[in-house]
Amino acid sequence: MAARYAGLTTVRQPMRELGARAAWLLDERIQGRTTPEHEVLPAHLVVRQSTTRSSTTREGTPA
């Protein structure tokens, strides 16, 4: 029996920017300079076939 492919919904993250920022922050720490405690980089939801619209709402009523 052949395997079926279903596109998986994922979160796209800016990996190159994430790596560059991590390296810069590490260098800042090594040099003894202060760095931010928390940073947020953009992420994007990539909806594919593994995500379907629910036929009911949280309250159990039809959507």
Rosetta constraint file for C-alpha pairs under 8 A:
AtomPair CA 6 CA 49 HARMONIC 5.90 0.50
AtomPair CA 6 CA 50 HARMONIC 6.32 0.50
AtomPair CA 7 CA 48 HARMONIC 5.21 0.50
AtomPair CA 7 CA 49 HARMONIC 4.96 0.50
AtomPair CA 7 CA 50 HARMONIC 5.92 0.50
AtomPair CA 8 CA 47 HARMONIC 7.67 0.50
AtomPair CA 8 CA 48 HARMONIC 5.66 0.50
AtomPair CA 8 CA 49 HARMONIC 6.33 0.50
AtomPair CA 8 CA 50 HARMONIC 5.05 0.50
AtomPair CA 8 CA 51 HARMONIC 7.72 0.50
AtomPair CA 9 CA 45 HARMONIC 7.48 0.50
AtomPair CA 9 CA 46 HARMONIC 5.65 0.50
AtomPair CA 9 CA 47 HARMONIC 4.69 0.50
AtomPair CA 9 CA 48 HARMONIC 4.77 0.50
AtomPair CA 9 CA 49 HARMONIC 6.96 0.50
AtomPair CA 9 CA 50 HARMONIC 5.72 0.50
AtomPair CA 9 CA 51 HARMONIC 6.30 0.50
AtomPair CA 10 CA 45 HARMONIC 6.08 0.50
AtomPair CA 10 CA 46 HARMONIC 5.27 0.50
AtomPair CA 10 CA 47 HARMONIC 6.74 0.50
AtomPair CA 10 CA 48 HARMONIC 7.89 0.50
AtomPair CA 11 CA 43 HARMONIC 6.48 0.50
AtomPair CA 11 CA 44 HARMONIC 5.57 0.50
AtomPair CA 11 CA 45 HARMONIC 4.58 0.50
AtomPair CA 11 CA 46 HARMONIC 5.81 0.50
AtomPair CA 12 CA 43 HARMONIC 5.62 0.50
AtomPair CA 12 CA 44 HARMONIC 5.10 0.50
AtomPair CA 12 CA 45 HARMONIC 6.25 0.50
AtomPair CA 12 CA 46 HARMONIC 6.65 0.50
AtomPair CA 13 CA 41 HARMONIC 7.92 0.50
AtomPair CA 13 CA 42 HARMONIC 6.90 0.50
AtomPair CA 13 CA 43 HARMONIC 4.87 0.50
AtomPair CA 13 CA 44 HARMONIC 6.78 0.50
AtomPair CA 14 CA 18 HARMONIC 6.00 0.50
AtomPair CA 14 CA 41 HARMONIC 7.54 0.50
AtomPair CA 14 CA 42 HARMONIC 7.22 0.50
AtomPair CA 14 CA 43 HARMONIC 7.07 0.50
AtomPair CA 15 CA 19 HARMONIC 6.09 0.50
AtomPair CA 16 CA 20 HARMONIC 6.19 0.50
AtomPair CA 17 CA 21 HARMONIC 5.95 0.50
AtomPair CA 18 CA 22 HARMONIC 6.10 0.50
AtomPair CA 18 CA 41 HARMONIC 7.57 0.50
AtomPair CA 19 CA 23 HARMONIC 6.21 0.50
AtomPair CA 20 CA 24 HARMONIC 6.24 0.50
AtomPair CA 21 CA 25 HARMONIC 6.10 0.50
AtomPair CA 22 CA 26 HARMONIC 6.10 0.50
AtomPair CA 23 CA 27 HARMONIC 6.23 0.50
AtomPair CA 24 CA 28 HARMONIC 6.21 0.50
AtomPair CA 25 CA 29 HARMONIC 6.25 0.50
AtomPair CA 25 CA 35 HARMONIC 6.56 0.50
AtomPair CA 26 CA 30 HARMONIC 6.20 0.50
AtomPair CA 27 CA 31 HARMONIC 6.13 0.50
AtomPair CA 28 CA 32 HARMONIC 6.33 0.50
AtomPair CA 28 CA 33 HARMONIC 5.26 0.50
AtomPair CA 28 CA 34 HARMONIC 6.92 0.50
AtomPair CA 28 CA 35 HARMONIC 6.71 0.50
AtomPair CA 29 CA 33 HARMONIC 5.67 0.50
AtomPair CA 29 CA 34 HARMONIC 6.66 0.50
AtomPair CA 29 CA 35 HARMONIC 6.89 0.50
AtomPair CA 47 CA 51 HARMONIC 6.50 0.50
AtomPair CA 54 CA 63 HARMONIC 7.34 0.50
AtomPair CA 55 CA 62 HARMONIC 5.94 0.50
AtomPair CA 55 CA 63 HARMONIC 5.58 0.50
AtomPair CA 56 CA 60 HARMONIC 5.44 0.50
AtomPair CA 56 CA 61 HARMONIC 5.32 0.50
AtomPair CA 56 CA 62 HARMONIC 4.30 0.50
AtomPair CA 56 CA 63 HARMONIC 4.85 0.50
AtomPair CA 57 CA 61 HARMONIC 5.50 0.50
AtomPair CA 57 CA 62 HARMONIC 6.17 0.50
AtomPair CA 57 CA 63 HARMONIC 5.52 0.50
